[in-house]
Amino acid sequence: MTIAPPVPAEAEVMHRRMSAGRNKPLLLGCRAASGELVDCVVKLSACLESVAPLPYLAEWCAAAFGQLLGISVPEAFQVEVTDAFARSLDPPWRDIALRSLGVAFGSRHRAGGFSPWPARTLIPFDLREAAVELVAFDVLIHNPDRRIDNPNVLVSRDEILAFDHEMAFSFVLPLLGAPDPVEDALLPVLDQHLFARDLAEKCRRWLASVRPSSRSRQRISTRLSKRRRLRGNVALRSISLLKSSM
């Protein structure tokens, strides 16, 4: 299995600005290298909080690793923002696009059948395994940006679609003074993760349900004591036989 590169495409038309996103993502009609017309959610470099191409690289790598590991992520595109496309837009997007010429990160728009994650929703039974895998994935790629106040997921009856990974791979930031990833336990990621609290509570309830009774604990303790005594007797017998043979 190989890591898939982003699909080359060229922006052709602007549909609208997306309703959410601090980087003002746009829904653009794009033409892939194969000729396919595809709607992509694109972040223009002039709107990014950090300097391109680092956020784009984080997005592309997260999408590639997600696909490799079985995480549901939108297909990644390498969208070319041309001068002709930028000049076709109305203000203020024309100026923003002119300051964003070149390659931008894009992801295939997948709205049908999905809805935003409602705040403080309990994880449905059918989605628990996917939620656990997503928590593990975010820890693996050092992604601190999937929180209760910023879910960055869409859900259907049987799927959790994860997106927005521009802050992932934060282990590159020790160069800028962030904690060393070797020593950083990523506790803030776990404590603040969208799914962490509900999953932790379910684990606590499960452990309580399987905790043995006092009578069972007494039986287990008695059996362990007998086994320790038996091992001790075997050890003493072995030493005695060894001495007698010398």
Protein Blocks (a to p, Z undefined) as FASTA:
>chain_A
ZZddddddddfbdfbdcfbdjklpacdddddfkopacddddddfklpmbdcfklmmmmmm
mmmmmmmnopacdddddddddfklmmmpccfklmmmmmmgcjdddddddfehpacddehi
acdfklmmmmmmmmmmmmmnopakbcfklnopacdfkbccdehjllgoklmmmmnopacf
klmgolmmmmmgmklmmmmmmmmmmmmmmpccfklmmmmmmmmmmmmmmmmmmmmmmmmm
mmmmZZ
